[in-house]
């Protein structure tokens, strides 16, 4: 359980498609990396490559600068 003084960690996800691809859906969700590109979560070492920030505004700004955002996708800033 997090303490009251712990800073939230924010990260950015890109969502596109519908339904789990394992069951025939087209969803393909990706995470923003420290290199400023979205990659599939299972293709990266999340702890070392995932962009983490303590400021939601910083995360949102980095999302706007992402080099490979797909047309029609939804980009969200999330916290852990």
C-alpha positions as CSV (number, residue, x, y, z in Angstrom):
1,X,0.0,0.0,0.0
2,X,1.4,3.4,-1.0
3,X,2.1,6.0,1.7
4,X,0.5,9.4,1.6
5,X,3.8,11.0,0.9
6,X,4.7,8.8,-2.0
7,X,4.8,10.5,-5.4
8,X,2.6,9.0,-8.1
9,X,4.4,7.7,-11.1
10,X,2.8,8.6,-14.5
11,X,3.2,6.8,-17.8
12,X,1.6,7.0,-21.2
13,X,-0.4,4.4,-23.2
14,X,-1.7,4.4,-26.7
15,X,-4.9,2.5,-27.3
16,X,-6.3,1.4,-30.6
17,X,-8.7,-1.3,-31.8
18,X,-11.4,-3.2,-30.0
19,X,-11.3,-6.6,-28.2
20,X,-8.5,-8.8,-27.0
21,X,-6.5,-10.0,-30.1
22,X,-6.2,-13.4,-28.4
23,X,-9.9,-13.8,-28.9
24,X,-10.0,-12.4,-32.4
25,X,-10.2,-8.7,-31.6
26,X,-8.1,-5.9,-33.1
27,X,-6.8,-4.2,-29.9
28,X,-3.1,-3.2,-30.0
29,X,-2.1,-1.1,-27.0
30,X,1.4,0.3,-26.7
31,X,3.4,2.1,-24.1
32,X,5.5,5.2,-24.5
33,X,9.2,4.6,-24.1
34,X,12.1,6.8,-23.0
35,X,13.0,7.1,-26.7
36,X,9.7,8.9,-27.4
37,X,8.2,6.0,-29.4
38,X,5.3,3.7,-28.6
39,X,6.1,0.0,-28.4
40,X,4.1,-3.1,-27.5
41,X,4.5,-3.8,-23.8
42,X,5.6,-7.4,-24.4
43,X,8.4,-6.2,-26.7
44,X,10.2,-4.0,-24.1
45,X,11.8,-4.3,-20.7
46,X,9.2,-2.3,-19.0
47,X,11.2,-1.4,-15.9
48,X,14.1,0.0,-17.8
49,X,12.6,1.4,-20.9
50,X,9.1,2.6,-20.0
51,X,8.8,6.4,-19.7
52,X,8.0,7.2,-16.1
53,X,7.6,10.7,-14.7
54,X,6.2,12.2,-11.5
55,X,4.4,15.1,-13.3
56,X,1.2,14.3,-15.4
57,X,1.8,17.5,-17.4
58,X,5.2,16.2,-18.4
59,X,3.8,12.9,-19.4
60,X,1.1,14.6,-21.5
61,X,3.7,16.8,-23.3
62,X,5.9,13.8,-24.1
63,X,2.8,12.0,-25.5
64,X,2.2,14.9,-27.9
65,X,5.8,14.6,-29.1
66,X,5.6,10.8,-29.7
67,X,7.1,10.0,-33.1
68,X,4.8,7.1,-34.0
69,X,1.3,7.9,-32.7
70,X,-1.2,6.1,-35.0
71,X,-4.1,8.0,-36.5
72,X,-7.4,7.2,-34.7
73,X,-5.7,6.0,-31.5
74,X,-6.4,7.3,-28.0
75,X,-3.4,8.4,-25.9
76,X,-3.8,8.5,-22.1
77,X,-1.7,9.5,-19.2
78,X,-2.1,6.8,-16.4
79,X,-0.6,6.5,-12.9
80,X,0.6,3.5,-10.9
